[in-house]
Structure formats: structure tokens, C-alpha cells
Amino acid sequence: MTEEAETNAPQVEPTVSVVGPGDGETIVLGTTRMRVLEDGSHTGHRLAIAESVLAPHTQGPPQHRHAQHDEGFYILSGTVRFTVGEEDHDATAGTLVVVPPGTPHTFANPTDQPAVMLSTFTPDLYVQYFRDLQQALADGRPLTPQANIDAMSRYATEPAADLA
């Protein structure tokens, strides 16, 4: 192909992803309902975004560390308690929590009201983890601590055993 032909070739524009209020993939894990707004398929797998509703008194996962992705949490409503190492942080609406790779963390809703948060995963590696947990439940397998650890390990994540 000549240089002139290359510059005259039609350019493919990236498509814009629009996810409406009732759209997105829903993942239910016990008392938590997650709506995947972007699974990475429109971002070259650089970014995934999910909205999660945590029922009152919902315990989160055991403290864990991600080796390959950052995780962000923006609290839309309610209060979410983040435990980072041995420190607790109660995050209310309007609070952003960013967890870099290697940082031990977990979260929970210790209150009597639901909490809603928007989560980001960069890159999108961890979305499949939630799908795997939902599939285990659908298959009738209990989400034991070991099953959770096994699923985490497939996505460059491990429990923070030194904080257990």
C-alpha cells in the first residue's frame, strides 16, 4: 500500500459506550448486587466500572491484595467502612477511596442503611472474579473462604494472611 493510499483510507472511530439506568450486567453475590457498567470490552481492557449496592450489615471479602490492578471506590450513598491494614475509614457519600496494587484492604457496610458505591478496576482484570463467584453460587457450590481464595488467585489477588 502506498503512503498516499494509507492516508486516504477511511479511519475507524472508536465507538462510544452508553449504559442506561436499567442496563448493564447484574451480578448478585449474597446481599450485594453489582451492576457492571463497563467490563473492559469498550476500553481495551484498561478500565472496568461497576455500581454496587451493599445491604445493611453486609460483610465484605477478607482483606486482600491485588498484584496487578488499582481499585477505586466512590461512595454514592450510605456509609462504607474500608479497612486498610489495621486502620478503619468510614467513607460517606462523596468520598473517593483509591487502593493501589499491593495494599491490603476490605470493605463492609456496618450500618442499618444500604450503601451504594461506584467501583473502578484498572485494568479490568477483576470483573471476571465476580462472575466466577456468581457462577459458583448458580452451580450450587458454597462460597467457602477457600473457594473465594481460589477464585482470587486466578486474578492476581491474594488474601492478606498477615492481617487475618
C-alpha positions as CSV (number, residue, x, y, z in Angstrom):
1,M,0.0,0.0,0.0
2,T,1.4,3.4,-0.9
3,E,1.7,6.2,1.6
4,E,-1.0,8.2,-0.2
5,A,-3.4,5.3,-0.1
6,E,-2.8,4.8,3.7
7,T,-3.6,8.4,4.5
8,N,-6.8,8.3,2.3
9,A,-8.0,5.1,3.9
10,P,-11.2,5.5,6.0
11,Q,-10.4,5.9,9.7
12,V,-12.3,3.7,12.1
13,E,-13.6,5.8,15.0
14,P,-13.9,4.2,18.5
15,T,-17.5,3.5,19.4
16,V,-19.0,5.3,22.4
17,S,-20.5,3.1,25.1
18,V,-23.7,4.3,26.7
19,V,-25.2,2.3,29.6
20,G,-28.6,3.4,30.7
21,P,-30.1,3.2,34.2
22,G,-31.6,-0.2,33.6
23,D,-28.7,-1.6,31.5
24,G,-25.5,-3.4,32.4
25,E,-24.8,-6.9,33.6
26,T,-26.1,-7.7,37.1
27,I,-24.1,-9.9,39.4
28,V,-25.7,-10.9,42.7
29,L,-23.4,-12.2,45.5
30,G,-25.4,-12.8,48.7
31,T,-26.6,-9.4,50.0
32,T,-24.5,-7.5,47.4
33,R,-25.9,-6.5,44.0
34,M,-23.4,-5.4,41.4
35,R,-24.2,-3.8,38.1
36,V,-21.3,-3.9,35.7
37,L,-21.3,-0.7,33.7
38,E,-18.1,-1.3,31.7
39,D,-16.4,-4.7,31.7
40,G,-13.4,-3.5,29.8
41,S,-14.6,-4.5,26.4
42,H,-15.0,-0.9,25.3
43,T,-11.8,0.4,26.9
44,G,-9.2,-2.0,25.5
45,H,-9.4,-3.7,28.9
46,R,-7.8,-0.7,30.6
47,L,-10.8,0.1,32.8
48,A,-13.9,-1.5,34.2
49,I,-16.6,0.2,36.2
50,A,-19.3,-1.3,38.5
51,E,-22.0,0.0,40.7
52,S,-22.6,-2.0,43.9
53,V,-25.4,-1.9,46.4
54,L,-24.4,-3.3,49.8
55,A,-27.3,-4.2,52.0
56,P,-27.2,-3.2,55.7
57,H,-24.8,-5.1,57.8
58,T,-23.0,-6.6,54.8
59,Q,-19.6,-8.0,55.4
60,G,-17.1,-7.7,52.6
61,P,-14.4,-10.1,51.5
62,P,-11.4,-10.9,53.7
63,Q,-8.6,-8.4,53.5
64,H,-6.7,-9.0,50.3
65,R,-4.1,-7.5,48.0
66,H,-4.3,-7.1,44.2
67,A,-0.9,-7.5,42.4
68,Q,-1.9,-6.1,39.0
69,H,-4.7,-3.6,39.3
70,D,-5.8,-0.4,41.1
71,E,-9.3,-0.4,42.6
72,G,-11.3,2.8,43.2
73,F,-14.5,3.3,45.2
74,Y,-16.7,6.4,45.0
75,I,-19.4,6.3,47.6
76,L,-22.8,7.5,46.2
77,S,-24.9,7.0,49.3
78,G,-24.7,5.5,52.7
79,T,-21.5,4.6,54.6
80,V,-18.9,2.0,53.6
81,R,-16.2,1.1,56.1
82,F,-12.9,0.4,54.5
83,T,-10.3,-1.5,56.4
84,V,-6.7,-0.9,55.1
85,G,-4.3,-2.9,57.1
86,E,-5.3,-2.2,60.7
87,E,-7.0,1.2,60.0
88,D,-10.7,1.7,59.5
89,H,-12.1,4.5,57.4
90,D,-15.8,5.3,57.3
91,A,-16.5,6.7,53.9
92,T,-19.7,8.6,53.3
93,A,-21.4,9.9,50.1
94,G,-18.9,11.9,48.1
95,T,-15.8,10.1,49.4
96,L,-13.3,8.5,47.0
97,V,-11.1,5.7,48.1
98,V,-8.3,4.5,45.8
99,V,-6.4,1.3,46.6
100,P,-3.1,0.8,44.7
101,P,-1.7,-2.7,43.9
102,G,-0.2,-4.4,47.0
103,T,-2.3,-2.6,49.6
104,P,-4.3,-4.8,51.9
105,H,-8.0,-3.8,52.1
106,T,-11.5,-4.8,52.5
107,F,-14.9,-3.0,52.9
108,A,-18.2,-3.6,54.6
109,N,-21.5,-1.8,55.3
110,P,-21.8,-1.8,59.1
111,T,-24.9,0.5,59.2
112,D,-28.7,0.0,59.2
113,Q,-29.0,1.6,55.7
114,P,-28.0,0.3,52.2
115,A,-24.8,1.8,50.8
116,V,-24.1,2.4,47.1
117,M,-20.7,2.7,45.6
118,L,-19.1,3.0,42.1
119,S,-16.0,0.9,41.7
120,T,-13.3,1.1,39.1
121,F,-10.7,-1.6,38.2
122,T,-7.7,-0.6,36.2
123,P,-7.1,-2.7,34.3
124,D,-10.3,-4.7,34.1
125,L,-8.8,-7.9,35.4
126,Y,-11.1,-8.3,38.5
127,V,-14.6,-8.2,36.8
128,Q,-14.3,-11.9,35.9
129,Y,-13.7,-12.7,39.6
130,F,-17.2,-11.6,40.4
131,R,-18.6,-13.5,37.5
132,D,-16.8,-16.6,38.8
133,L,-18.3,-16.2,42.3
134,Q,-21.8,-15.8,40.9
135,Q,-21.3,-18.9,38.7
136,A,-20.2,-21.0,41.7
137,L,-23.4,-19.9,43.5
138,A,-25.5,-20.8,40.5
139,D,-23.8,-24.2,40.3
140,G,-24.8,-24.8,44.0
141,R,-21.3,-24.5,45.3
142,P,-20.9,-22.7,48.6
143,L,-18.7,-19.7,48.7
144,T,-16.3,-21.0,51.4
145,P,-13.3,-19.0,52.3
146,Q,-11.2,-21.4,50.3
147,A,-13.4,-21.1,47.2
148,N,-13.0,-17.3,47.5
149,I,-9.2,-17.6,47.8
150,D,-9.1,-20.0,44.8
151,A,-11.1,-17.5,42.7
152,M,-8.9,-14.6,43.8
153,S,-5.8,-16.4,42.9
154,R,-6.9,-16.6,39.3
155,Y,-6.9,-12.8,39.1
156,A,-3.5,-11.9,40.7
157,T,-5.1,-11.4,44.1
158,E,-4.3,-13.0,47.4
159,P,-5.6,-12.8,51.0
160,A,-3.7,-10.5,53.3
161,A,-2.8,-13.5,55.5
162,D,-0.6,-11.4,57.8
163,L,-3.7,-9.5,58.8
164,A,-6.0,-12.4,59.3
